[in-house]
Amino acid sequence: GGSSCAYKLSGGDVKYMNEFQQIHVDTYLENFPNTVHECKDIKQVTGKDILEMTGLHKGELDIMDGSPPCPPFSMSGTKQKGWGKEKTAYGMKQKNIEDLTWEQIRIANEMQPKVIVCENVKGLTMSYAQEHLQRMVNDFEKCGYTTVYKVLKGQQYGVPQKRERVFIVSVRNDVLDKIGLP
């Protein structure tokens, strides 16, 4: 909900939310009631369903923002040793959570939003995950986006913590052409 709060405070309107844990959906809806939402595994979500639920058309959404799970890339975690394994988190079994960014890429390709924001931990830029990050960038670009990433320090942007996060930002190529940017 942190990103949703920022979008709302800047005049945006959150059209849809997905989370696979009901407790988090309930908390989100306490803060953002009446938001179109689904409580299910992102692997079961389709861009077509989101478009139908929100009344949007393909290519109309301004920003798709997602934060796939961070633990696989945490600098203090098991790193690649934990990849490809089934884990239990919050009482639910999950497998390959390090690959959930590709679910965001799949849905983005189906919906073709103008901009995609993908946020994760700084560890995604480290040597043990660099190849994974580059594959993400390449796959966003295969969908028709120009993609860049940068590590930002929260305290430099008014966030009361020292966390460093990587932001991957993809802008649809026709949008860049329309505003005259390479």
Phi, psi and chi 1 to 4 in degrees:
 res  aa     phi    psi   chi1   chi2   chi3   chi4
   1 GLY       -  -11.4      -      -      -      -
   2 GLY   -61.7  -46.0      -      -      -      -
   3 SER   -65.9  -40.7  -65.6      -      -      -
   4 SER   -58.9  -41.3  -65.3      -      -      -
   5 CYS   -61.1  -44.8 -173.6      -      -      -
   6 ALA   -63.0  -42.5      -      -      -      -
   7 TYR   -64.0  -43.2  -68.9  125.8      -      -
   8 LYS   -63.0  -44.7  -68.4  -91.6 -170.4 -177.0
   9 LEU   -64.0  -25.3  -72.9  171.5      -      -
  10 SER   -96.2   12.6   62.9      -      -      -
  11 GLY    95.1    4.5      -      -      -      -
  12 GLY   -81.1  171.2      -      -      -      -
  13 ASP  -129.9  119.4 -176.6   23.0      -      -
  14 VAL   -80.4  121.8  177.6      -      -      -
  15 LYS   -91.7  -24.9  -61.2  -71.5 -172.8 -175.9
  16 TYR  -162.1  149.5  171.4   87.4      -      -
  17 MET  -143.0  138.7 -175.7  -83.0  -83.5      -
  18 ASN  -127.4  137.4  167.5 -100.2      -      -
  19 GLU  -155.5  141.7  168.1   59.8   50.9      -
  20 PHE   -92.1   -5.3   83.1  108.8      -      -
  21 GLN  -110.2  121.8  -61.3  171.4   44.6      -
  22 GLN   -59.1  -37.6 -171.6   62.1   50.8      -
  23 ILE   -60.3  -36.1 -170.7  168.0      -      -
  24 HIS   -75.5  -34.9  -64.4  -56.4      -      -
  25 VAL   -62.1  -45.6  171.1      -      -      -
  26 ASP   -60.2  -44.0  -65.9  -17.0      -      -
  27 THR   -63.7  -43.9  -59.6      -      -      -
  28 TYR   -59.1  -46.6 -174.2   92.7      -      -
  29 LEU   -68.6  -24.2  -66.4  175.0      -      -
  30 GLU   -63.7  -35.9  -77.1  -67.2  -42.0      -
  31 ASN   -88.8  -31.3  -68.1  -71.6      -      -
  32 PHE  -133.1   69.4  -54.1  100.2      -      -
  33 PRO   -62.5  154.9   17.4  -23.9      -      -
  34 ASN    70.1   12.1  -54.6  -43.5      -      -
  35 THR   -75.4  132.5  -58.2      -      -      -
  36 VAL   -61.6  128.3  174.2      -      -      -
  37 HIS  -148.9  162.0   64.5  -79.5      -      -
  38 GLU  -137.8  138.7  -69.9 -176.3  -76.0      -
  39 CYS  -109.1   88.6 -178.0      -      -      -
  40 LYS  -162.4  166.3   64.8 -177.9 -176.2 -178.1
  41 ASP   -59.2  132.1 -172.1  -32.5      -      -
  42 ILE   -57.4  -25.7 -167.8   72.1      -      -
  43 LYS   -65.9  -19.1  -66.0  174.0 -175.4  172.6
  44 GLN   -97.7   -2.3  -60.8  169.2   -3.0      -
  45 VAL   -89.7  139.7  173.9      -      -      -
  46 THR  -122.7  151.3   68.9      -      -      -
  47 GLY   -60.5  -38.5      -      -      -      -
  48 LYS   -59.1  -45.7 -179.2 -179.3 -179.1 -135.2
  49 ASP   -63.8  -41.4  -71.0  -16.1      -      -
  50 ILE   -62.9  -44.2  -65.8  170.4      -      -
  51 LEU   -59.6  -43.8  -67.7  171.7      -      -
  52 GLU   -65.0  -42.8  -72.7  175.8    5.1      -
  53 MET   -66.5  -32.2  -68.8  173.1   70.8      -
  54 THR   -98.6  -12.7   59.9      -      -      -
  55 GLY    77.4   11.5      -      -      -      -
  56 LEU   -85.1  160.0  -67.7  167.4      -      -
  57 HIS  -107.1  157.0  -63.0    5.7      -      -
  58 LYS   -54.6  129.8 -174.1  174.6 -178.0  176.0
  59 GLY    88.2   -6.0      -      -      -      -
  60 GLU   -86.1  -31.2 -176.0  179.3    6.6      -
  61 LEU   -62.5  131.3 -178.7   64.8      -      -
  62 ASP   -72.8  -52.7  -70.3  -35.9      -      -
  63 ILE  -135.9  129.0  -58.7  172.0      -      -
  64 MET  -106.3  122.9  171.4 -174.6  -79.5      -
  65 ASP  -121.2  128.9 -171.4  -42.8      -      -
  66 GLY  -143.7  151.0      -      -      -      -
  67 SER  -131.5   84.1  -60.2      -      -      -
  68 PRO   -59.7  160.5  -24.6   35.5      -      -
  69 PRO   -52.1  137.7  -25.1   34.4      -      -
  70 CYS   -93.6  -26.9  -59.0      -      -      -
  71 PRO   -51.5  -36.1  -30.3   37.4      -      -
  72 PRO   -63.7  -18.2  -20.9   31.6      -      -
  73 PHE  -113.4    3.3  -49.7  110.2      -      -
  74 SER   -61.1  137.6  171.5      -      -      -
  75 MET   -69.6  -15.5  -68.1  170.6   20.2      -
  76 SER  -104.9    0.2   63.3      -      -      -
  77 GLY   -89.9 -162.6      -      -      -      -
  78 THR   -82.7   -7.4   57.6      -      -      -
  79 LYS    55.5 -138.8  -58.9  175.5 -176.2   60.2
  80 GLN   -63.8  -20.7  -71.2  177.0  -38.3      -
  81 LYS   -60.3  -27.4  -67.8  179.1 -153.7  164.6
  82 GLY   -93.7   -4.1      -      -      -      -
  83 TRP   -73.1  145.9  -66.5    6.9      -      -
  84 GLY    77.7    6.6      -      -      -      -
  85 LYS  -107.3  155.2  -63.3 -166.7  168.2   70.7
  86 GLU   -85.4  134.8 -176.2  173.2   87.1      -
  87 LYS  -130.4  157.8  -58.9  169.6 -174.0   84.7
  88 THR  -109.4  121.7  -59.8      -      -      -
  89 ALA  -131.8  129.9      -      -      -      -
  90 TYR    55.8   34.1  -51.8  102.3      -      -
  91 GLY    78.7    6.4      -      -      -      -
  92 MET  -122.5  138.3  -59.3  176.3   77.3      -
  93 LYS   -79.6  136.7  -70.5 -172.3 -180.0 -160.0
  94 GLN  -136.4  147.0  -56.6  171.5  -11.9      -
  95 LYS  -130.8  140.6 -171.6  169.0 -177.0 -179.4
  96 ASN    56.7   47.0  -66.3   13.8      -      -
  97 ILE   -66.0  -16.7   62.9  171.4      -      -
  98 GLU   -68.9  -13.1   65.5  -83.0    0.7      -
  99 ASP  -102.9    5.8  -68.2  -22.1      -      -
 100 LEU   -68.3  -17.5  -70.4 -178.9      -      -
 101 THR   -59.5  -31.8  -59.3      -      -      -
 102 TRP   -68.6  -21.3  -81.6  -83.9      -      -
 103 GLU   -70.3  -40.1  -62.2  -57.5  -35.3      -
 104 GLN   -64.3  -41.3 -177.9  179.0    7.0      -
 105 ILE   -63.2  -43.0  -66.4  168.5      -      -
 106 ARG   -59.9  -49.1  172.8 -173.7   57.3   80.8
 107 ILE   -66.1  -40.2  -67.2  167.7      -      -
 108 ALA   -61.0  -41.5      -      -      -      -
 109 ASN   -62.8  -36.7 -165.4   37.3      -      -
 110 GLU   -71.5  -32.6  -65.5  167.9   -1.0      -
 111 MET   -98.4  -27.7  -66.2 -178.5   64.5      -
 112 GLN    53.7   55.3  -72.7  -66.9  -62.1      -
 113 PRO   -63.7  161.0   26.2  -34.2      -      -
 114 LYS   -68.7  -38.7  -65.5  171.8 -174.6  146.6
 115 VAL  -136.2  143.6  175.7      -      -      -
 116 ILE  -123.6  131.6  -54.5  162.5      -      -
 117 VAL  -117.7  129.4  176.5      -      -      -
 118 CYS  -130.3  121.1 -179.2      -      -      -
 119 GLU  -116.1  143.0  171.2  -93.8  -23.6      -
 120 ASN  -156.6 -175.0 -148.6  -62.5      -      -
 121 VAL   -78.9  157.3  -66.1      -      -      -
 122 LYS   -56.9  -29.9  176.3 -175.7  175.3  179.9
 123 GLY   -55.1  -24.1      -      -      -      -
 124 LEU   -62.8  -21.0 -174.2   56.9      -      -
 125 THR   -93.7   -3.6   65.2      -      -      -
 126 MET   -80.0  165.9  -56.7  -47.7 -113.0      -
 127 SER   -55.2  -39.0   60.4      -      -      -
 128 TYR   -68.6  -16.8   59.6   86.9      -      -
 129 ALA  -122.2   -0.9      -      -      -      -
 130 GLN   -56.3  -42.4 -174.1   64.8   44.0      -
 131 GLU   -63.1  -39.4 -175.1  177.9  -45.5      -
 132 HIS   -62.1  -46.6 -151.6   76.1      -      -
 133 LEU   -61.5  -44.0  173.0   60.0      -      -
 134 GLN   -64.4  -37.1 -166.2   54.8   54.8      -
 135 ARG   -62.3  -39.7  -84.0 -173.2   32.0 -128.6
 136 MET   -59.9  -51.0  -69.6  173.3 -176.1      -
 137 VAL   -56.8  -48.3  169.1      -      -      -
 138 ASN   -59.5  -40.7  -67.5  -16.4      -      -
 139 ASP   -73.9  -33.5  -72.5  -11.8      -      -
 140 PHE   -61.8  -42.1  -83.0  119.9      -      -
 141 GLU   -67.0  -34.6  -69.4 -176.0  -16.0      -
 142 LYS   -62.8  -23.1  -74.4  177.4 -170.6  172.8
 143 CYS   -85.2    0.8  -65.0      -      -      -
 144 GLY    99.6   28.4      -      -      -      -
 145 TYR  -121.8  149.2  -68.6   82.7      -      -
 146 THR   -94.7  129.2  -64.0      -      -      -
 147 THR  -127.0  134.5  -58.0      -      -      -
 148 VAL  -134.2  162.3  -63.4      -      -      -
 149 TYR  -142.0  155.7   63.6   88.8      -      -
 150 LYS  -155.6  142.4 -175.2  171.2 -176.9  170.0
 151 VAL   -86.2  128.5  173.9      -      -      -
 152 LEU  -118.9  145.7  -60.1  174.3      -      -
 153 LYS   -99.0  118.1  -63.6  177.9 -180.0 -179.0
 154 GLY   -53.2  -41.1      -      -      -      -
 155 GLN   -64.1  -20.5   73.0  -91.9   26.7      -
 156 GLN   -80.1   -5.8  -66.6  177.0  -21.1      -
 157 TYR  -125.2   24.1  -62.5   92.9      -      -
 158 GLY    84.1    8.5      -      -      -      -
 159 VAL   -88.6  126.2  177.3      -      -      -
 160 PRO   -79.5   56.1   30.6  -34.8      -      -
 161 GLN  -161.2  163.9   55.1 -170.6 -109.3      -
 162 LYS   -99.4   16.4  -67.6 -175.8  177.6 -175.6
 163 ARG   -65.5  139.7  -69.2  172.1   31.2  163.2
 164 GLU  -107.8  132.5  -67.6  179.5  -76.4      -
 165 ARG  -128.7  147.9  -51.0  -64.2  -79.3 -174.7
 166 VAL   -97.1  133.3   63.0      -      -      -
 167 PHE  -113.6  121.3  -75.0   83.6      -      -
 168 ILE  -100.8  121.6  -54.7  166.3      -      -
 169 VAL  -120.9  127.1  178.3      -      -      -
 170 SER  -121.4  129.5  -57.6      -      -      -
 171 VAL  -117.7  130.0 -179.0      -      -      -
 172 ARG   -58.6  135.1 -149.8  172.6   59.7 -151.2
 173 ASN   -58.7  -38.2  -68.7  -29.2      -      -
 174 ASP   -67.7  -28.8   66.2  -56.2      -      -
 175 VAL   -68.4  -44.6  172.2      -      -      -
 176 LEU   -60.5  -42.5  -72.9  173.2      -      -
 177 ASP   -61.9  -41.6  -69.0  -16.3      -      -
 178 LYS   -64.4  -33.9 -171.3 -179.7  -87.9 -172.6
 179 ILE   -97.5    5.3   60.5  174.9      -      -
 180 GLY    77.3   29.3      -      -      -      -
 181 LEU  -111.6  147.0  -69.4  175.7      -      -
 182 PRO   -72.8      -   23.4  -29.0      -      -
